[in-house]
Amino acid sequence: LAAHLLTGNAVTVSALLVLGLVVALGAIGFLDDWLKVSRQNSRGLPGRYKLLGQATLAGAFGYLGLQFADKNSLTPISEYLSGVRETTIYLGPALVIIFIIVMVMSASNGVNLTDGLDGLATGASIMTFLAFVLIGVWEFGQRCGLTAEAGCYAVRDPLDLAVLAAAFAGGCTGFLWWNTAPAKIFMGDTGSLALGGAIAGLAATLRVELLLIPLGGLFVIITMSVLIQTGYFKISGGKRVFKMAPLHHHFELLGWEQITIVIRFWIIAGLCVAAGLGLFYAQWVAK
């Protein structure tokens, strides 16, 4: 935003939409954190209201992302499904909005579940944001209109989105200095919901929606551990797969030091991000 103000260029719609989603989800998280602090207990915003708020904001983001076509008829979000790039599978506005809702809610709650050990979610988020920086810069260099290549990227505002991802990565890096064990500051729901929204918003606007699975691989693994634990507990009559969920607490109960868990999980996150970037580049090479 500062760069645009200094140069006199207009801020792009794609970046503003992602920023709006981040601020709005952060507001829900702030309300939840504020209620917990003011009541001096863990009773924050009721879960159903939190999920309803997330779904409403994600739906608004999806709807607005299908508006504001530029001179090339590109909107911030496509009506086509995107994997490592936009595919030929047409979803239509309704399915796109539903898909965006699922993606935003999954990402924001995934980061929230991962934020259980000092620095864990922050470090993993930095890696994901840096991947989006590389993807955005690459798409900008190979965008349709600049190159006649058949495999050009029809993405709106990729460079601005890359800059935004870099800003998120930089902000998280500064935060991580104080968030590593023993943490001096904590992100709470305010930060975790906002970061998850940023990750999902960037994936949608950069047209790499399904690539979010490997790029956010650690968040997927942590979320799956909770779903597996909950599902197995219900169908088995009280038995558990893990000693405790989310997964990082399982290893805590096994006697692992917190710093050991965080570093090893960061390694897993890094490998997942590397796999995602490999898939992205492999598709370009194979085009």
Secondary structure, DSSP 8 states (H G I E B T S, - for coil): -HHHHHHT----HHHHHHHHHHHHHHHHHHHHHHHHHHHTSS--S-HHHHHHHHHHHHHHHHHHHTS---TT---SS-SEEESSSEEEEE-HHHHHHHHHHHHHHHHHHHHHHHTTSTTHHHHHHHHHHHHHHHHHHHHHHTBBTTB--TT-B--SSHHHHHHHHHHHHHHHHHHHHHHSSS-SS--HHHHHHHHHHHHHHHHHHTT-TTTHHHHTHHHHHHHHHHHHHHHHHHHTTS--SSSSSSHHHHHHHTT--HHHHHHHHHHHHHHHHHHHHHHHHHHHHH-
